[in-house]
Amino acid sequence: MLTVTFHPDVAPTSGPEAKALLNSILQAVRRAGSRYLWFLEFQERGAPHFHILLSEDLTRPGTRRKRGKPWGDLDVSR
């Protein structure tokens, strides 16, 4: 399972906005041939938080970093 969230300063305020940003990480997952299932929840502070269940083995060295890189590279400036 991969869990991703937003920093409070750049958190989107709606589900559709958050899901549009989530698409960047899911594109990388699809290109790798992995299947996935994701869940969106909003934390108490209002920030979106995603849980992504992946069909690939995240215990392999470097895999978590590779899957998380698109999330870290997002341009969320407003």
LOTI-912996 format. One record per residue (C-alpha): residue number from 1; x, y, z. Coordinates in nm, 2 decimals, padded with zeros to 4 digits, m for minus. Layout:
# LOTI-912996
+-----+--------+--------+--------+
!   k !     c1 !     c2 !     c3 !
+-----+--------+--------+--------+
! NUM !      X !      Y !      Z !
...
+-----+--------+--------+--------+
# end
This chain:
# LOTI-912996
+-----+--------+--------+--------+
!   k !     c1 !     c2 !     c3 !
+-----+--------+--------+--------+
!   1 !  00.00 !  00.00 !  00.00 !
!   2 !  00.12 !  00.35 ! m00.08 !
!   3 ! m00.01 !  00.64 !  00.12 !
!   4 !  00.01 !  01.00 ! m00.01 !
!   5 ! m00.11 !  01.33 !  00.13 !
!   6 ! m00.07 !  01.70 !  00.07 !
!   7 !  00.13 !  01.96 !  00.27 !
!   8 ! m00.12 !  02.20 !  00.45 !
!   9 !  00.01 !  02.50 !  00.25 !
!  10 ! m00.08 !  02.34 ! m00.09 !
!  11 ! m00.37 !  02.11 ! m00.02 !
!  12 ! m00.65 !  02.13 ! m00.27 !
!  13 ! m00.99 !  02.22 ! m00.13 !
!  14 ! m01.21 !  01.98 ! m00.33 !
!  15 ! m01.22 !  01.61 ! m00.42 !
!  16 ! m01.21 !  01.67 ! m00.80 !
!  17 ! m00.90 !  01.89 ! m00.77 !
!  18 ! m00.73 !  01.64 ! m00.55 !
!  19 ! m00.81 !  01.35 ! m00.79 !
!  20 ! m00.68 !  01.55 ! m01.09 !
!  21 ! m00.34 !  01.57 ! m00.91 !
!  22 ! m00.36 !  01.21 ! m00.81 !
!  23 ! m00.38 !  01.12 ! m01.18 !
!  24 ! m00.01 !  01.20 ! m01.22 !
!  25 !  00.10 !  00.93 ! m00.98 !
!  26 ! m00.15 !  00.68 ! m01.13 !
!  27 ! m00.02 !  00.74 ! m01.48 !
!  28 !  00.32 !  00.63 ! m01.36 !
!  29 !  00.17 !  00.32 ! m01.20 !
!  30 ! m00.02 !  00.23 ! m01.51 !
!  31 !  00.29 !  00.27 ! m01.73 !
!  32 !  00.47 !  00.03 ! m01.50 !
!  33 !  00.19 ! m00.22 ! m01.56 !
!  34 !  00.07 ! m00.23 ! m01.20 !
!  35 ! m00.29 ! m00.25 ! m01.11 !
!  36 ! m00.43 ! m00.04 ! m00.83 !
!  37 ! m00.72 !  00.06 ! m00.62 !
!  38 ! m00.73 !  00.39 ! m00.44 !
!  39 ! m00.93 !  00.55 ! m00.16 !
!  40 ! m00.97 !  00.92 ! m00.08 !
!  41 ! m01.03 !  01.06 !  00.26 !
!  42 ! m01.01 !  01.41 !  00.40 !
!  43 ! m00.81 !  01.45 !  00.72 !
!  44 ! m00.93 !  01.66 !  01.01 !
!  45 ! m00.73 !  01.95 !  00.89 !
!  46 ! m00.91 !  01.92 !  00.56 !
!  47 ! m00.62 !  01.79 !  00.35 !
!  48 ! m00.69 !  01.51 !  00.10 !
!  49 ! m00.52 !  01.18 !  00.18 !
!  50 ! m00.50 !  00.89 ! m00.06 !
!  51 ! m00.44 !  00.52 !  00.02 !
!  52 ! m00.34 !  00.33 ! m00.30 !
!  53 ! m00.33 ! m00.05 ! m00.30 !
!  54 ! m00.08 ! m00.17 ! m00.57 !
!  55 ! m00.04 ! m00.51 ! m00.73 !
!  56 !  00.34 ! m00.46 ! m00.74 !
!  57 !  00.58 ! m00.55 ! m00.46 !
!  58 !  00.68 ! m00.22 ! m00.28 !
!  59 !  00.94 ! m00.40 ! m00.07 !
!  60 !  01.18 ! m00.41 ! m00.37 !
!  61 !  01.46 ! m00.16 ! m00.32 !
!  62 !  01.37 !  00.18 ! m00.49 !
!  63 !  01.01 !  00.09 ! m00.58 !
!  64 !  00.84 !  00.32 ! m00.32 !
!  65 !  01.07 !  00.61 ! m00.41 !
!  66 !  00.99 !  00.55 ! m00.78 !
!  67 !  00.61 !  00.54 ! m00.72 !
!  68 !  00.62 !  00.85 ! m00.50 !
!  69 !  00.84 !  01.06 ! m00.72 !
!  70 !  00.56 !  01.19 ! m00.94 !
!  71 !  00.37 !  01.30 ! m00.63 !
!  72 !  00.68 !  01.49 ! m00.50 !
!  73 !  00.73 !  01.65 ! m00.84 !
!  74 !  00.38 !  01.80 ! m00.87 !
!  75 !  00.36 !  02.17 ! m00.93 !
!  76 !  00.08 !  02.27 ! m00.70 !
!  77 !  00.15 !  02.64 ! m00.71 !
!  78 ! m00.15 !  02.86 ! m00.74 !
+-----+--------+--------+--------+
# end
